[in-house]
Amino acid sequence: MRLIKAFLLALLLFTLLSFPLQEKALRTSTSGIVSQERGFVLPSAGVLRVTTNAGKGVNYSVSFYDPEDNRFLLNETPKGQLNGYLKIEHAGYYFAQVTSYYAPVTLAYRMTSKYPSKRILEIKYFIGGTSAILLALLLFREGRR
């Protein structure tokens, strides 16, 4: 019985301690530069600002791909500089590609706002809530004896 209580208490404490650690991780800067093609990991969901350094009339294409959802978040052939925002719905691996036909073009990205993905929060709340309820039931049951 003590082992079960210790396990549930540890699970509850680890869940509670993960929230401040997650907040600290969300405050770190996430940015990068892509000159041709590059894969990278975004550590959280959020809003991604995407810009290019192309001049007027430069012919190039930009792709931003999410392999987990198997879809393009951005697939455009802009005329001139690209300045926009993409909504990133989950943490994970992403792939960006810049294809320039004449002049070199560089794509820069930076997370402007970050937040944990809904799926991760659901898991944390479920584990923390379940362990808290089970621990409370065990303590209540033991107190009645």
N, CA, C and O of each residue as an XYZ file, in Angstrom:
580
protein
N       0.817     -1.187      0.000
C       0.000      0.000      0.000
C       0.868      1.260      0.000
O       0.558      2.238     -0.681
N       1.957      1.226      0.770
C       2.850      2.373      0.808
C       3.500      2.611     -0.549
O       3.689      3.753     -0.968
N       3.838      1.528     -1.226
C       4.463      1.638     -2.538
C       3.506      2.293     -3.539
O       3.921      3.132     -4.339
N       2.241      1.913     -3.492
C       1.247      2.499     -4.393
C       1.082      3.988     -4.098
O       1.027      4.800     -5.022
N       1.001      4.353     -2.814
C       0.868      5.770     -2.446
C       2.107      6.554     -2.878
O       1.987      7.669     -3.387
N       3.275      5.989     -2.683
C       4.509      6.674     -3.072
C       4.564      6.870     -4.587
O       4.970      7.928     -5.068
N       4.152      5.844     -5.335
C       4.132      5.940     -6.792
C       3.163      7.021     -7.264
O       3.506      7.835     -8.121
N       1.950      7.028     -6.701
C       0.961      8.034     -7.102
C       1.394      9.440     -6.720
O       1.182     10.388     -7.477
N       2.004      9.577     -5.542
C       2.496     10.886     -5.119
C       3.627     11.367     -6.036
O       3.665     12.537     -6.415
N       4.535     10.473     -6.386
C       5.629     10.829     -7.293
C       5.090     11.225     -8.669
O       5.562     12.191     -9.269
N       4.114     10.488     -9.163
C       3.508     10.798    -10.454
C       2.834     12.165    -10.424
O       2.954     12.945    -11.370
N       2.132     12.449     -9.348
C       1.475     13.741     -9.196
C       2.504     14.871     -9.119
O       2.328     15.912     -9.753
N       3.573     14.674     -8.350
C       4.602     15.709     -8.229
C       5.339     15.943     -9.544
O       5.602     17.089     -9.906
N       5.673     14.880    -10.260
C       6.336     15.037    -11.559
C       5.439     15.789    -12.539
O       5.924     16.618    -13.309
N       4.152     15.509    -12.517
C       3.228     16.218    -13.401
C       3.165     17.696    -13.041
O       3.186     18.553    -13.924
N       3.087     17.997    -11.751
C       3.024     19.396    -11.322
C       4.326     20.136    -11.617
O       4.297     21.308    -11.992
N       5.463     19.468    -11.453
C       6.746     20.106    -11.726
C       7.003     20.302    -13.219
O       7.819     21.142    -13.599
N       6.325     19.545    -14.059
C       6.552     19.680    -15.495
C       6.013     21.001    -16.043
O       6.503     21.482    -17.065
N       5.017     21.596    -15.389
C       4.454     22.856    -15.896
C       5.447     24.015    -15.830
O       5.592     24.719    -16.829
N       6.152     24.262    -14.691
C       7.140     25.343    -14.708
C       8.314     25.063    -15.649
O       8.851     25.984    -16.264
N       8.707     23.807    -15.759
C       9.784     23.468    -16.692
C       9.361     23.726    -18.130
O      10.159     24.182    -18.948
N       8.113     23.434    -18.428
C       7.588     23.684    -19.764
C       7.540     25.186    -20.050
O       7.860     25.611    -21.159
N       7.146     25.987    -19.069
C       7.125     27.436    -19.240
C       8.522     27.975    -19.518
O       8.689     28.868    -20.349
N       9.514     27.447    -18.840
C      10.893     27.873    -19.074
C      11.329     27.513    -20.496
O      11.979     28.310    -21.173
N      10.972     26.324    -20.934
C      11.339     25.892    -22.284
C      10.633     26.728    -23.348
O      11.198     26.975    -24.413
N       9.411     27.165    -23.073
C       8.675     27.968    -24.048
C       9.252     29.374    -24.181
O       9.003     30.048    -25.182
N      10.012     29.825    -23.199
C      10.617     31.161    -23.269
C      11.889     31.196    -24.094
O      12.364     32.279    -24.435
N      12.454     30.044    -24.425
C      13.684     30.032    -25.220
C      13.379     30.406    -26.668
O      12.291     30.132    -27.176
N      14.341     31.027    -27.315
C      14.177     31.502    -28.682
C      14.237     30.339    -29.676
O      15.052     29.428    -29.531
N      13.368     30.384    -30.681
C      13.379     29.391    -31.750
C      13.392     30.143    -33.076
O      12.413     30.791    -33.444
N      14.509     30.048    -33.786
C      14.624     30.734    -35.067
C      15.652     30.019    -35.927
O      16.406     29.174    -35.445
N      15.670     30.368    -37.201
C      16.629     29.756    -38.099
C      16.588     30.373    -39.477
O      15.741     31.216    -39.773
N      17.517     29.942    -40.320
C      17.635     30.439    -41.686
C      17.725     29.251    -42.629
O      18.398     28.261    -42.343
N      17.032     29.367    -43.762
C      17.053     28.318    -44.782
C      17.473     28.968    -46.097
O      16.841     29.926    -46.543
N      18.540     28.452    -46.724
C      18.967     29.020    -48.006
C      18.609     28.111    -49.183
O      18.450     28.600    -50.301
N      18.480     26.825    -48.962
C      18.044     25.918    -50.018
C      16.965     24.995    -49.466
O      15.781     25.164    -49.759
N      17.380     24.026    -48.672
C      16.415     23.148    -48.016
C      16.970     22.724    -46.673
O      18.178     22.564    -46.497
N      16.064     22.546    -45.736
C      16.504     22.211    -44.386
C      15.351     21.611    -43.607
O      14.210     22.062    -43.711
N      15.662     20.585    -42.823
C      14.719     20.022    -41.876
C      15.083     20.495    -40.483
O      16.264     20.636    -40.168
N      14.095     20.742    -39.648
C      14.354     21.211    -38.295
C      13.200     20.825    -37.391
O      12.123     20.448    -37.852
N      13.449     20.926    -36.092
C      12.452     20.577    -35.085
C      11.961     21.852    -34.421
O      12.762     22.676    -33.980
N      10.651     22.016    -34.348
C      10.053     23.101    -33.583
C       9.567     22.497    -32.269
O       8.800     21.534    -32.289
N       9.996     23.039    -31.121
C       9.731     22.398    -29.839
C       8.333     22.594    -29.273
O       7.998     22.013    -28.241
N       7.513     23.405    -29.933
C       6.168     23.632    -29.397
C       5.245     24.121    -30.500
O       5.685     24.440    -31.604
N       3.978     24.172    -30.186
C       3.011     24.784    -31.091
C       3.143     26.292    -30.962
O       3.711     26.787    -29.988
N       2.624     27.025    -31.940
C       2.698     28.479    -31.858
C       2.522     29.133    -33.207
O       2.003     28.531    -34.147
N       2.964     30.375    -33.288
C       2.892     31.150    -34.520
C       4.315     31.382    -35.016
O       5.176     31.852    -34.272
N       4.545     31.048    -36.273
C       5.867     31.149    -36.878
C       5.869     32.293    -37.885
O       5.045     32.322    -38.799
N       6.793     33.234    -37.717
C       6.934     34.322    -38.683
C       7.940     33.894    -39.737
O       9.030     33.422    -39.414
N       7.566     34.064    -41.006
C       8.400     33.639    -42.123
C       8.652     34.853    -43.019
O       7.712     35.530    -43.435
N       9.929     35.123    -43.312
C      10.284     36.229    -44.211
C      11.383     35.779    -45.167
O      12.171     34.885    -44.859
N      11.417     36.419    -46.333
C      12.494     36.175    -47.290
C      13.161     37.504    -47.624
O      12.598     38.573    -47.386
N      14.362     37.423    -48.176
C      15.117     38.623    -48.525
C      15.099     38.915    -50.016
O      15.981     39.626    -50.499
N      14.150     38.408    -50.752
C      14.114     38.570    -52.205
C      13.733     39.996    -52.596
O      12.927     40.643    -51.928
N      14.321     40.465    -53.677
C      13.971     41.779    -54.207
C      12.773     41.673    -55.139
O      12.260     40.582    -55.390
N      12.338     42.813    -55.647
C      11.182     42.833    -56.559
C      11.504     42.084    -57.840
O      12.589     42.223    -58.405
N      10.560     41.304    -58.281
C      10.697     40.591    -59.541
C      11.538     39.336    -59.492
O      11.720     38.691    -60.524
N      12.061     38.962    -58.333
C      12.872     37.748    -58.229
C      11.938     36.542    -58.295
O      10.923     36.490    -57.601
N      12.289     35.588    -59.127
C      11.456     34.403    -59.343
C      11.967     33.270    -58.454
O      13.067     32.761    -58.663
N      11.163     32.876    -57.458
C      11.552     31.805    -56.542
C      10.299     31.160    -55.958
O       9.192     31.680    -56.096
N      10.497     30.020    -55.307
C       9.366     29.351    -54.650
C       9.764     28.973    -53.226
O      10.933     28.719    -52.934
N       8.765     28.945    -52.352
C       8.968     28.641    -50.941
C       7.981     27.548    -50.539
O       6.788     27.644    -50.825
N       8.486     26.511    -49.875
C       7.634     25.432    -49.363
C       7.942     25.209    -47.897
O       9.099     25.238    -47.479
N       6.900     24.987    -47.128
C       7.034     24.671    -45.707
C       6.150     23.460    -45.460
O       4.927     23.546    -45.574
N       6.765     22.333    -45.122
C       6.069     21.043    -45.106
C       6.036     20.447    -43.705
O       7.020     20.506    -42.968
N       4.890     19.873    -43.347
C       4.703     19.165    -42.081
C       4.573     17.676    -42.384
O       3.502     17.240    -42.806
N       5.640     16.867    -42.183
C       5.564     15.445    -42.527
C       4.639     14.637    -41.615
O       4.144     13.585    -42.020
N       4.402     15.109    -40.400
C       3.519     14.373    -39.490
C       2.076     14.387    -39.989
O       1.388     13.368    -39.943
N       1.620     15.554    -40.470
C       0.265     15.671    -41.015
C       0.229     15.457    -42.520
O      -0.847     15.433    -43.119
N       1.409     15.298    -43.142
C       1.539     15.082    -44.581
C       0.839     16.192    -45.374
O       0.019     15.926    -46.253
N       1.185     17.448    -45.038
C       0.586     18.576    -45.758
C       1.553     19.756    -45.780
O       2.446     19.874    -44.940
N       1.346     20.624    -46.769
C       2.127     21.848    -46.879
C       1.451     22.953    -46.079
O       0.257     23.202    -46.247
N       2.208     23.612    -45.214
C       1.711     24.779    -44.509
C       1.860     26.011    -45.391
O       1.106     26.976    -45.265
N       2.838     25.966    -46.279
C       3.096     27.068    -47.199
C       3.696     26.482    -48.463
O       4.641     25.697    -48.395
N       3.160     26.854    -49.611
C       3.689     26.416    -50.895
C       3.362     27.517    -51.903
O       2.318     27.484    -52.556
N       4.266     28.490    -52.022
C       3.981     29.667    -52.840
C       5.143     30.009    -53.753
O       6.282     29.600    -53.531
N       4.818     30.777    -54.793
C       5.807     31.364    -55.681
C       5.577     32.875    -55.657
O       4.926     33.419    -56.550
N       6.109     33.553    -54.636
C       5.863     34.997    -54.520
C       6.711     35.801    -55.506
O       7.756     35.340    -55.963
N       6.252     36.987    -55.819
C       7.025     37.947    -56.624
C       7.506     39.023    -55.673
O       6.751     39.933    -55.330
N       8.743     38.929    -55.249
C       9.278     39.875    -54.285
C       9.369     39.246    -52.908
O       9.324     38.026    -52.755
N       9.497     40.104    -51.914
C       9.697     39.641    -50.541
C       8.445     38.985    -49.965
O       7.328     39.454    -50.183
N       8.647     37.898    -49.228
C       7.552     37.204    -48.544
C       7.616     37.573    -47.064
O       8.680     37.510    -46.448
N       6.494     37.950    -46.508
C       6.386     38.312    -45.098
C       5.070     37.742    -44.606
O       4.009     38.225    -45.001
N       5.110     36.732    -43.758
C       3.854     36.130    -43.326
C       3.991     35.348    -42.038
O       5.071     35.231    -41.459
N       2.860     34.817    -41.609
C       2.786     34.040    -40.371
C       2.148     32.688    -40.672
O       1.222     32.584    -41.477
N       2.667     31.650    -40.005
C       2.114     30.302    -40.121
C       1.713     29.817    -38.737
O       2.432     30.040    -37.763
N       0.574     29.160    -38.649
C       0.150     28.580    -37.377
C       0.698     27.156    -37.295
O       0.382     26.305    -38.127
N       1.514     26.918    -36.289
C       2.096     25.598    -36.051
C       1.255     24.931    -34.964
O       1.198     25.423    -33.837
N       0.606     23.820    -35.292
C      -0.355     23.209    -34.371
C       0.253     22.182    -33.429
O      -0.389     21.785    -32.456
N       1.470     21.748    -33.696
C       2.089     20.755    -32.815
C       3.602     20.853    -32.898
O       4.153     21.335    -33.887
N       4.255     20.397    -31.860
C       5.706     20.314    -31.874
C       6.107     19.162    -32.791
O       5.363     18.196    -32.959
N       7.274     19.279    -33.368
C       7.737     18.174    -34.199
C       8.670     18.617    -35.303
O       9.182     19.736    -35.304
N       8.878     17.718    -36.234
C       9.813     17.915    -37.333
C       9.109     18.623    -38.483
O       7.974     18.291    -38.822
N       9.786     19.603    -39.083
C       9.266     20.330    -40.239
C      10.362     20.445    -41.291
O      11.544     20.279    -40.991
N       9.961     20.727    -42.515
C      10.896     20.806    -43.623
C      10.597     22.074    -44.423
O       9.451     22.310    -44.803
N      11.629     22.895    -44.683
C      11.478     24.109    -45.483
C      12.394     24.024    -46.689
O      13.504     23.497    -46.611
N      11.907     24.555    -47.817
C      12.701     24.548    -49.039
C      12.504     25.881    -49.760
O      11.385     26.373    -49.897
N      13.609     26.445    -50.210
C      13.593     27.668    -51.013
C      14.276     27.341    -52.328
O      15.440     26.939    -52.342
N      13.564     27.510    -53.428
C      14.123     27.262    -54.745
C      14.167     28.582    -55.485
O      13.131     29.160    -55.813
N      15.378     29.057    -55.746
C      15.563     30.327    -56.446
C      16.108     30.038    -57.832
O      17.059     29.271    -57.985
N      15.514     30.645    -58.828
C      15.898     30.349    -60.198
C      17.062     31.203    -60.681
O      17.818     30.770    -61.551
N      17.225     32.420    -60.132
C      18.303     33.299    -60.581
C      19.149     33.794    -59.415
O      20.311     33.410    -59.279
N      18.575     34.638    -58.585
C      19.320     35.232    -57.471
C      19.142     34.373    -56.214
O      18.095     33.748    -56.042
N      20.157     34.335    -55.329
C      19.999     33.567    -54.085
C      18.963     34.217    -53.159
O      18.944     35.435    -52.987
N      18.121     33.393    -52.579
C      17.071     33.862    -51.669
C      17.209     33.097    -50.359
O      17.430     31.886    -50.358
N      17.077     33.805    -49.254
C      17.163     33.192    -47.933
C      15.841     33.371    -47.203
O      15.248     34.450    -47.225
N      15.391     32.314    -46.562
C      14.164     32.344    -45.767
C      14.562     32.334    -44.293
O      15.375     31.515    -43.864
N      13.982     33.247    -43.531
C      14.228     33.292    -42.088
C      12.915     32.988    -41.374
O      11.855     33.454    -41.792
N      12.985     32.209    -40.302
C      11.787     31.899    -39.522
C      12.073     32.129    -38.045
O      13.198     31.960    -37.574
N      11.026     32.520    -37.329
C      11.145     32.759    -35.888
C       9.776     32.550    -35.251
O       8.762     33.018    -35.769
N       9.758     31.843    -34.124
C       8.512     31.654    -33.377
C       8.186     32.950    -32.637
O       8.966     33.403    -31.800
N       7.032     33.545    -32.948
C       6.649     34.794    -32.284
C       5.834     34.538    -31.022
O       5.877     35.334    -30.084
N       5.109     33.459    -30.992
C       4.407     33.062    -29.767
C       4.419     31.541    -29.697
O       4.291     30.854    -30.710
N       4.573     31.033    -28.484
C       4.652     29.584    -28.286
C       3.654     29.162    -27.228
O       3.369     29.901    -26.286
N       3.135     27.976    -27.397
C       2.259     27.390    -26.396
C       2.302     25.874    -26.558
O       2.580     25.375    -27.649
N       2.032     25.141    -25.487
C       2.056     23.678    -25.597
C       0.911     23.190    -26.472
O      -0.160     23.796    -26.502
N       1.137     22.115    -27.167
C       0.079     21.584    -28.018
C      -1.042     21.000    -27.159
O      -0.823     20.578    -26.024
N      -2.223     20.986    -27.718
C      -3.415     20.519    -27.011
C      -3.252     19.065    -26.560
O      -3.669     18.698    -25.461
N      -2.655     18.260    -27.400
C      -2.483     16.835    -27.092
C      -1.603     16.626    -25.862
O      -1.903     15.785    -25.013
N      -0.520     17.392    -25.770
C       0.383     17.267    -24.620
C      -0.315     17.703    -23.339
O      -0.182     17.047    -22.306
N      -1.058     18.803    -23.398
C      -1.786     19.264    -22.212
C      -2.836     18.247    -21.764
O      -3.005     18.022    -20.566
N      -3.543     17.632    -22.714
C      -4.540     16.614    -22.362
C      -3.890     15.446    -21.628
O      -4.442     14.942    -20.650
N      -2.726     15.017    -22.095
C      -2.016     13.913    -21.442
C      -1.602     14.308    -20.026
O      -1.784     13.533    -19.087
N      -1.044     15.513    -19.869
C      -0.613     15.968    -18.544
C      -1.792     16.068    -17.576
O      -1.706     15.613    -16.436
N      -2.877     16.657    -18.031
C      -4.042     16.806    -17.152
C      -4.633     15.449    -16.783
O      -5.053     15.247    -15.643
N      -4.670     14.525    -17.730
C      -5.217     13.201    -17.447
C      -4.352     12.464    -16.423
O      -4.874     11.910    -15.456
N      -3.040     12.454    -16.630
C      -2.148     11.742    -15.701
C      -2.173     12.392    -14.322
O      -2.290     11.697    -13.313
N      -2.064     13.719    -14.270
C      -2.074     14.422    -12.987
C      -3.395     14.264    -12.251
O      -3.415     14.012    -11.046
N      -4.498     14.411    -12.977
C      -5.819     14.282    -12.353
C      -6.102     12.874    -11.862
O      -6.608     12.682    -10.756
N      -5.774     11.893    -12.687
C      -6.013     10.501    -12.301
C      -5.174     10.113    -11.079
O      -5.682      9.474    -10.157
N      -3.901     10.494    -11.067
C      -3.067     10.141     -9.914
C      -3.531     10.871     -8.653
O      -3.468     10.306     -7.561
N      -3.994     12.112     -8.785
C      -4.491     12.856     -7.622
C      -5.754     12.217     -7.061
O      -5.894     12.092     -5.844
N      -6.669     11.814     -7.924
C      -7.921     11.185     -7.476
C      -7.643      9.837     -6.813
O      -8.195      9.536     -5.755
N      -6.783      9.025     -7.441
C      -6.463      7.717     -6.854
C      -5.750      7.870     -5.509
O      -6.030      7.123     -4.572
N      -4.843      8.821     -5.412
C      -4.148      9.070     -4.152
C      -5.133      9.528     -3.082
O      -5.057      9.078     -1.939
N      -6.051     10.413     -3.440
C      -7.056     10.887     -2.480
C      -7.949      9.745     -2.019
O      -8.272      9.654     -0.834
N      -8.353      8.875     -2.937
C      -9.184      7.723     -2.559
C      -8.437      6.778     -1.616
O      -9.010      6.288     -0.643
N      -7.157      6.522     -1.904
C      -6.373      5.650     -1.025
C      -6.209      6.262      0.360
O      -6.341      5.563      1.364
N      -5.925      7.557      0.423
C      -5.765      8.216      1.715
C      -7.091      8.259      2.472
O      -7.106      8.091      3.691
N      -8.191      8.478      1.775
C      -9.514      8.511      2.410
C      -9.867      7.127      2.954
O     -10.383      6.993      4.064
N      -9.583      6.114      2.160
C      -9.880      4.738      2.565
C      -9.045      4.329      3.782
O      -9.535      3.652      4.687
N      -7.775      4.751      3.788
C      -6.888      4.433      4.913
C      -7.310      5.183      6.185
O      -7.196      4.664      7.295
N      -7.798      6.410      5.996
C      -8.235      7.205      7.159
C      -9.491      6.653      7.827
O      -9.715      6.916      9.009
N     -10.310      5.902      7.110
C     -11.545      5.328      7.658
C     -11.262      4.106      8.508
O     -12.117      3.679      9.283
N     -10.075      3.538      8.374
C      -9.748      2.305      9.129
C      -9.366      2.586     10.524
O      -9.065      1.662     11.280
